[in-house]
Amino acid sequence: MQPRHMKQASKQRIYSLDMARGFIVILSVFLSAIPSGGYEYFRHAEWYNITVIDLILPSFITIFGTSMAIAYQKGVNWGKFLKRTVRLIVYGILFTIIVTWSIDFTSIRLTGVLQMFAILGIITVLITQYIKSPKKLIIIALFLLFIYGAVTLISSQQCEDGLPQPSCNLSGIIDINIFGENHVYAQGTRGFDPEGLVTSFAALANVLLGYAIGRFMIIHKESKPWKHILFLGLFLIVLSIIAHYILPYNKRIWTPSFALLAAGTTSLMIATFYLVFDNNRNKDAKKTVLAPIVWFFEAFGRNSFLVYFGKFIIASVLTHIMITVNGKQSSIYSVILSWVESFSTYPQLTYAFLMLLFWIIITLILHKKKLYVKV
């Protein structure tokens, strides 16, 4: 992702949002950097089931909704919004070119995370122009998940066990017919797209639930919004457990149970951070013993887009650029990993820690200079 600009920001922000983003992106950097082989509980679930890394993207999307509620509480600047939407789509295509190390437009993926953000942003803004009540937004989100779940189950009756399978699901029909088989997610052997239009329908519920969290922060600013957010989180997690027994957790096709669990977990995280760092704002958390914690997570949170997408770009560069070592051509990634293996008992975890350390240095330097990459 290419940043539009880096600018100084002095406006006071809500600690809990930056810190939640920071915590999520730190997990993302470490878990995604672990080399292949072992540690399967740190990988994405193949189909049904759920792991920690599965919750990374939906947590970002939920917080995306919260940030929108805060940013647009006084109205939407449509010019800036539309330009940002176009940039998200363009950056998404460029990001795909870099991480796949290919400029073959006959097979380039047209869907992706940034494109999903663009689509979800447009729909959310249109909905919230007319509906701002957090309770109504929650009801709409749950209704969307109910419709999505019902249609998914009905359309899967001919699939194995009567449930969606990698080669038998709505995404494999709708996304492939709209974008073409060569332009969707390849790692799923073209049978589904985790960031396609089908999953975006379910992900919209996460954005709306996140928006509701933001509205709680605004409406109950002078009281204790964290209580409302905490209750919402517990409510969503209970619903997710119930939904799981009907349509199991599945990140690949964003099942309702998965969406609810991700939104509920994110709500609890935001509520906790808000209680500790934003509650009683007269006691500035940056001037207490909590200051180092706030500063560290805030550094990652305020540059979350840079780190989240930058880690994929760095990984692609290290994997595809070859260098000569002892007369042999090797990727930079292989050279670094071999060096780590020469001294570490746990080379995979050590490598992941080194990647995290790299981003810690980058984000802390940028945060100290008050420089933040914006889309």
Helices and strands as residue ranges (DSSP letters): E 5-7, H 15-33, G 40-42, G 52-55, H 56-71, H 78-100, H 113-128, H 134-154, G 160-162, H 170-179, G 181-183, H 197-219, H 225-244, H 256-273, I 274-278, G 285-287, H 291-301, H 304-320, E 322-325, E 328-331, H 332-341, H 347-368, E 372-374
